[in-house]
Every structure is written in structure tokens, then in C-alpha cells.
Amino acid sequence: MFKLPSSRDVALWGSASLVFLVSMIAGHFAAQGMNLIQWLGAATSVLGSITVAVAVRVWGPEEA
């Protein structure tokens, strides 16, 4: 039977997808050529998405 994904599963896969997507976009624009400010922005966005992914995995379960 089909089981609906829990919100935790959605958060885990969503954060992993976010890291992949942001890295892919940053790499695409890096290949086209970016200046220093754009590089810093891309690095900040990649590190931010990694931070979200780590926070989702480290955050403890809610207590009832």
C-alpha cells in the first residue's frame, strides 16, 4: 500500500534537493564567469543551504 511521506522525510529530501539545486545554479554561473562579489554571494548561498540541511538533520524530535 502507498504510504504518504512524513513531514520529516519531506524536510530531509527537500533540504538535500536545496543543496543540490543551489550548488548547480552557482556552478552554472561560475562557468559563465563571475566577479568577486558574485562569487561571495554564490558561496554564501551554498553555505546557507548546507546549514539548512545540517539543521534539519540535527534538530531533535518534538516532545509530546
C-alpha positions as CSV (number, residue, x, y, z in Angstrom):
1,M,0.0,0.0,0.0
2,F,1.1,3.5,-0.7
3,K,2.4,5.3,2.4
4,L,2.4,9.1,2.5
5,P,5.8,10.6,3.4
6,S,6.1,12.2,6.8
7,S,7.0,15.8,7.2
8,R,10.4,14.8,8.4
9,D,11.0,12.8,5.2
10,V,9.9,15.8,3.1
11,A,12.3,18.1,5.1
12,L,15.2,15.7,4.7
13,W,14.7,15.3,0.9
14,G,13.8,18.9,0.4
15,S,17.0,20.2,2.2
16,A,19.1,17.8,0.2
17,S,17.5,18.9,-3.0
18,L,18.1,22.6,-2.0
19,V,21.8,21.9,-1.6
20,F,22.0,20.2,-5.0
21,L,19.9,22.9,-6.7
22,V,21.8,25.9,-5.3
23,S,25.2,24.3,-6.0
24,M,24.1,23.5,-9.5
25,I,23.0,27.1,-10.1
26,A,26.1,28.5,-8.6
27,G,28.3,26.2,-10.7
28,H,26.4,27.2,-13.8
29,F,27.0,30.9,-13.3
30,A,30.6,30.3,-12.2
31,A,31.3,28.6,-15.5
32,Q,30.0,31.6,-17.3
33,G,32.2,33.9,-15.4
34,M,31.6,35.8,-12.2
35,N,33.2,38.7,-10.4
36,L,34.3,38.7,-6.7
37,I,31.0,39.9,-5.3
38,Q,29.1,37.3,-7.3
39,W,31.5,34.6,-6.0
40,L,30.9,35.7,-2.5
41,G,27.1,35.6,-3.0
42,A,27.3,32.2,-4.5
43,A,29.4,30.9,-1.7
44,T,27.1,32.4,0.9
45,S,24.1,30.7,-0.7
46,V,25.7,27.3,-0.9
47,L,26.8,27.5,2.7
48,G,23.4,28.7,3.7
49,S,21.7,25.7,2.0
50,I,24.2,23.4,3.7
51,T,23.4,25.0,7.0
52,V,19.7,24.3,6.4
53,A,20.4,20.7,5.6
54,V,22.5,20.2,8.7
55,A,19.9,21.9,10.9
56,V,17.2,19.6,9.6
57,R,19.2,16.5,10.3
58,V,20.4,17.7,13.8
59,W,17.2,19.2,15.1
60,G,15.7,16.9,17.8
61,P,12.2,15.5,17.6
62,E,9.4,17.4,19.3
63,E,8.4,16.2,22.8
64,A,4.8,15.4,23.4
